[in-house]
Amino acid sequence: MPGSRDRRDVHRGARRAEREPPSGTASRASESEGAEYLSPNQAGRELGVTGEAVKQWIYQRRLPATKLPNGYWRIARADLERFLRERRGGGPRRLLLVGEFPASVDEVLCAEGWAAVRARNAIDAVLRAADARPSAAVVDLVSLGEMGWLAAEKMHATRGTRRLPVLLVAPAGAEADPRAMERAISVGAHGFLCRPVEGPALARALGELMRR
């Protein structure tokens, strides 16, 4: 939420931008690249709109932002990137979760630009994957057992989901088991996650998976 950030950290990350030249200045545009927090004008240049348009999105609560004590608005780059994805029409990336996952992971995934789609078994996984067209899938072998392997196998054998990146949730040590690794490769999986699956660890694993 806009008011939940540490205002001192935001203020330190944004002091450089308090005095800004007119929109479109190349030096200021390059200065904003990689910045953790951006002013409305800097965000506007990256979105191709004016700073005032960005402020309107802030007022409408469409774009999260923090208002500093001096009255300046600051926008976290992660929030801007998520807003940009949604504005381009793609919306959040969909993640298919097959099996049992704690509800707490949804909030973390949402913060990272993912929308969770859940499936209970192999048949449900194939149907959900075809309908939702997720960007990746995570299959819980611990809760599903052989049904989890079957879900990964069926998605790999289906034309529309054959290239879907898949992670398998397994007990600790699965990556060191040659037979488990061989079977994972045979069903098109890209690696293992160990139980318990926490939201931050899942988000990191997904980030690494999507960069491959």
MOBELZI-V259605 format. One record per residue. N is the residue number from 1. RES is the residue in three letters. PHI is phi in degrees with one decimal (999 if undefined). PSI is psi in whole degrees, 0 to 359 (* if undefined). Layout:
# MOBELZI-V259605
N/RES/PHI/PSI + N/RES/PHI/PSI
This chain:
# MOBELZI-V259605
1/MET/999/150 + 2/PRO/-53.7/323 + 3/GLY/-89.8/2 + 4/SER/-91.4/351 + 5/ARG/-79.6/157 + 6/ASP/-72.5/109 + 7/ARG/-64.5/332 + 8/ARG/-67.9/319 + 9/ASP/-64.8/318 + 10/VAL/-61.9/317 + 11/HIS/-63.7/318 + 12/ARG/-63.9/322 + 13/GLY/-76.6/351 + 14/ALA/-119.3/359 + 15/ARG/-58.5/326 + 16/ARG/-62.2/333 + 17/ALA/-95.6/7 + 18/GLU/-67.1/327 + 19/ARG/-112.0/106 + 20/GLU/-112.5/140 + 21/PRO/-74.9/175 + 22/PRO/-56.4/149 + 23/SER/-56.5/139 + 24/GLY/101.8/354 + 25/THR/-67.0/127 + 26/ALA/-65.4/319 + 27/SER/-62.7/319 + 28/ARG/-69.8/324 + 29/ALA/-63.2/317 + 30/SER/-68.7/330 + 31/GLU/-67.4/331 + 32/SER/-77.9/343 + 33/GLU/-64.3/125 + 34/GLY/83.0/356 + 35/ALA/-66.7/142 + 36/GLU/-72.2/324 + 37/TYR/-127.2/142 + 38/LEU/-124.3/151 + 39/SER/-81.6/165 + 40/PRO/-56.4/321 + 41/ASN/-65.3/318 + 42/GLN/-65.1/317 + 43/ALA/-63.3/321 + 44/GLY/-61.2/320 + 45/ARG/-64.2/324 + 46/GLU/-73.7/332 + 47/LEU/-92.2/349 + 48/GLY/79.1/28 + 49/VAL/-133.1/176 + 50/THR/-80.0/162 + 51/GLY/-62.6/327 + 52/GLU/-65.7/324 + 53/ALA/-63.9/320 + 54/VAL/-63.0/318 + 55/LYS/-62.0/323 + 56/GLN/-63.0/321 + 57/TRP/-65.5/324 + 58/ILE/-65.0/313 + 59/TYR/-62.0/326 + 60/GLN/-82.6/2 + 61/ARG/62.1/26 + 62/ARG/-86.6/333 + 63/LEU/-125.1/113 + 64/PRO/-61.9/140 + 65/ALA/-156.8/161 + 66/THR/-115.7/132 + 67/LYS/-97.3/121 + 68/LEU/-78.2/163 + 69/PRO/-57.2/332 + 70/ASN/-83.5/3 + 71/GLY/96.1/352 + 72/TYR/-79.0/145 + 73/TRP/-93.4/143 + 74/ARG/-132.9/138 + 75/ILE/-118.1/126 + 76/ALA/-69.0/138 + 77/ARG/-59.4/323 + 78/ALA/-60.8/320 + 79/ASP/-67.9/323 + 80/LEU/-66.3/317 + 81/GLU/-65.3/321 + 82/ARG/-66.4/318 + 83/PHE/-62.2/320 + 84/LEU/-64.5/319 + 85/ARG/-60.6/316 + 86/GLU/-69.4/324 + 87/ARG/-68.8/330 + 88/ARG/-75.4/355 + 89/GLY/99.5/350 + 90/GLY/-79.2/335 + 91/GLY/66.0/187 + 92/PRO/-67.2/150 + 93/ARG/-69.9/142 + 94/ARG/-93.4/138 + 95/LEU/-121.2/124 + 96/LEU/-88.4/118 + 97/LEU/-104.3/115 + 98/VAL/-108.2/115 + 99/GLY/114.3/207 + 100/GLU/-104.2/119 + 101/PHE/-131.7/141 + 102/PRO/-63.0/146 + 103/ALA/-62.4/338 + 104/SER/-65.2/338 + 105/VAL/-70.1/336 + 106/ASP/-61.1/318 + 107/GLU/-65.0/318 + 108/VAL/-66.7/317 + 109/LEU/-62.0/319 + 110/CYS/-60.5/318 + 111/ALA/-64.6/335 + 112/GLU/-96.3/8 + 113/GLY/87.4/23 + 114/TRP/-113.9/146 + 115/ALA/-117.4/122 + 116/ALA/-80.2/135 + 117/VAL/-120.0/127 + 118/ARG/-107.4/144 + 119/ALA/-133.6/148 + 120/ARG/-96.2/332 + 121/ASN/-152.3/186 + 122/ALA/-63.2/313 + 123/ILE/-63.8/315 + 124/ASP/-61.2/322 + 125/ALA/-62.5/315 + 126/VAL/-64.7/317 + 127/LEU/-65.8/315 + 128/ARG/-65.2/321 + 129/ALA/-63.8/319 + 130/ALA/-68.5/325 + 131/ASP/-80.9/314 + 132/ALA/-87.2/340 + 133/ARG/50.4/63 + 134/PRO/-69.4/162 + 135/SER/-85.9/341 + 136/ALA/-162.0/167 + 137/ALA/-139.6/148 + 138/VAL/-127.9/124 + 139/VAL/-112.4/126 + 140/ASP/-90.2/102 + 141/LEU/-73.5/337 + 142/VAL/-67.9/315 + 143/SER/-83.6/334 + 144/LEU/-102.2/339 + 145/GLY/61.1/228 + 146/GLU/-62.6/332 + 147/MET/-62.9/328 + 148/GLY/-67.5/316 + 149/TRP/-60.2/319 + 150/LEU/-63.8/321 + 151/ALA/-61.5/314 + 152/ALA/-63.9/319 + 153/GLU/-63.4/316 + 154/LYS/-64.8/319 + 155/MET/-66.1/323 + 156/HIS/-69.1/330 + 157/ALA/-86.8/350 + 158/THR/-91.4/132 + 159/ARG/-54.4/313 + 160/GLY/-70.6/341 + 161/THR/-122.1/13 + 162/ARG/-60.3/324 + 163/ARG/-97.5/11 + 164/LEU/-67.6/124 + 165/PRO/-64.7/130 + 166/VAL/-129.7/134 + 167/LEU/-112.5/145 + 168/LEU/-112.0/131 + 169/VAL/-91.2/122 + 170/ALA/-140.3/167 + 171/PRO/-62.4/159 + 172/ALA/-57.3/140 + 173/GLY/97.7/356 + 174/ALA/-63.2/323 + 175/GLU/-65.2/336 + 176/ALA/-89.3/357 + 177/ASP/-94.3/110 + 178/PRO/-57.6/323 + 179/ARG/-67.7/320 + 180/ALA/-65.7/319 + 181/MET/-64.3/318 + 182/GLU/-63.4/319 + 183/ARG/-68.9/322 + 184/ALA/-60.7/317 + 185/ILE/-63.9/322 + 186/SER/-66.3/333 + 187/VAL/-100.0/10 + 188/GLY/82.3/13 + 189/ALA/-77.0/155 + 190/HIS/-106.3/359 + 191/GLY/157.0/180 + 192/PHE/-117.3/151 + 193/LEU/-120.0/143 + 194/CYS/-97.8/143 + 195/ARG/-70.1/148 + 196/PRO/-78.8/148 + 197/VAL/-92.4/113 + 198/GLU/-100.3/153 + 199/GLY/-54.5/310 + 200/PRO/-60.6/319 + 201/ALA/-65.5/321 + 202/LEU/-65.3/318 + 203/ALA/-62.1/318 + 204/ARG/-64.2/317 + 205/ALA/-63.5/322 + 206/LEU/-67.2/321 + 207/GLY/-61.2/317 + 208/GLU/-65.8/321 + 209/LEU/-63.1/318 + 210/MET/-75.3/343 + 211/ARG/-87.2/353 + 212/ARG/-71.4/*
